[in-house]
Amino acid sequence: MKTEIQIENLKCGGCAATIKKGILGIEGVNEIEIDIDKSIVSIVSENENLEEIKLKLSKLGYPEVGDKNTVVHKAKSFVSCAVGRLDA
């Protein structure tokens, strides 16, 4: 099953690296592509785990467009971005 999710706070390759690492850790996720310009995460998964994926994105600081994008989300995305740059 392929799913596309448009997210908030996606700024750069560091963000993308953190998202990839986090989402690939979810059981059943086989593939992930991130379009930084459009803020879209495309996920191929064997399981019906969309809510788990959205929750993980939110916890990393990248909530789905339309969900609450709080100051906490923005702060987490800033930290995730920096960590992703170090890991990349």
N, C-alpha and C positions, 0 to 999 in steps of 0.2 A: 504494500500500500504506500503510495506517495502522497505526501501532504506538504502544502506550502503555508507558512505562517509569516505574516508581516509583523515585525517587531519594532519596539521603540529603542532608542539610545544606541543603536549600532553606528559606530563611527569609523572603525578602521580594521586592519588585519589583526591587530591584537585582540580586539573584541571577537572577531571571527574565530581565532585560534582557541579562545576560552570557550566559546559556544560549542565548537566542534568537539573539544575534549570532554565537556560536560554531557553533551547529548549522546555521543558515541558510548558513554558509560552506561546508558540505559539498555537493559536487556531487550533484544529484538531489533534494535536500530542497526541497519546495515550500511547506510550511506547518508551523508549530509553534504549539502552544497549551500553556500551562503553568497547572496548577491548584496554586497555592501552598498552599492549605489541605490538599490531599491528597498533595502532593509528587509529582504525576504530570505527565510530559512526554508530550504526544501529538504525533506526527510523521507527516506525509504525505510520502512519498518515492517517486520513480519507480524507484529502484534498490534492490537487495538489499544495503543498506549498514548493517544493524543493528549489526554488530560495530564498524564505524567510528564510528557515532553513540555507542554505549556507551563506547568508548575516549575519545572527545572529551569526553563528560560527565565521565568519571573524571579526565581531565587538567585539567578546569576546577575539580575539587573536589567533583563531584556523582556519586559512584558509584551504580550500581544497588543497590537494597535487596537484601541477601544477599551482595553483594561486600564485600571488605575496605573498611572506612571508617577509614583510618589518621589519625594526627595530621596527616600531610602533606595528606591530602584535606581535613581540616577547616580547616587553615590556608589552603589554596588557595581554598576556598569563601569564607572570610572576606575575602580579598583580592578575589576575583571579585565578591562582594557590594558592596564599597566602590567598585570600578571601575564596576560596573553602575549604582550610584546617581549617579555623576558623569556617566555617559553619558546617563542618562535625562532 
